[in-house]
Amino acid sequence: MASPERKLTSPLSLVVDAVLVIGFFVFIYNIVASHVPSRDHTMVLLWGGLCSACMTGVFWLCVQMFRVVLRAQREDRRR
């Protein structure tokens, strides 16, 4: 009989991920917005936000991969 699987996420880890991802988005937006070649505030918001969203998605994937690798290493070390 198979043992029940443990949950890989907890409410605390979800909150930490959300804070990291939102903070990263704001940080990247502040960097990228000054590089949008337009004086129109709407275009700066649009293209700065789209670029930041793309980079934030990659950051979120990296955080998730880091968590998986860290968990695997910790479990391997326990054996």
N, C-alpha and C positions, 0 to 999 in steps of 0.2 A: 504494500500500500504506500502510495507516495505521500511524502510529508507536505503539509500545507506551506505554500509559498509566503515569504515575508513581503510586506509592502516595501517598495523601494523609495517611496516618498512619504514625507510627514508634513503636517501643516506648517511646521517651522521651516522646513527646507523649501516649501513653496513660497513662503513669505520672503525668505532670504533671496531666492531666485528672482522674485518680482522686484525687490529693492535693487538688486544688482543690475537687472536688465533695464529698469527705468532710469537708474542713475547713468548707465552706459549710454542710453539713448540721448539723454540731455547733454552729457559730455560731448558725444560725437556731433550732435546737432550744433552746439556752440562752435565747434571747430569747422564744420563743413559749411555752415551758413555764410560765413565770410568769403567763401570761395565760389559761391553761385554768381555767375556773370550776369546779374540783372540788378536794376535799381527798384524794380517793382517788388514790394513787400510780399505780395501774394505768391509770386514766383519763387522768392527766396524761401518762404514757408513750405511751398509744395516740394521743390527739388531738394531742399535741405532735409525735410522730413522723410522723403522717399529714400534718399541716400542713407540717412541715419537708420531708417527701419530695416533696410537691407543689411547693413553692418551689424545692427543689433540682433538680427536673426542668426547671423553667423556666430556672434558672441554667445547667444543662448545655446546653440548647438555645441560650442566648445565647452561651456559650463557643464552641460549634460554629459558629454564624453568624459570630462575630467572626473565627474562624480562616479561614473561607471568604472573607470580604470582604478580610481582610488579604492572603491569598494572591493573590486577584485583583488587588488594588491593586499588589502587588509585581511580578506578572507584567506588568501594564499599564505600569508604570514602566520595566521593562527594554526594552520595545519602542520 
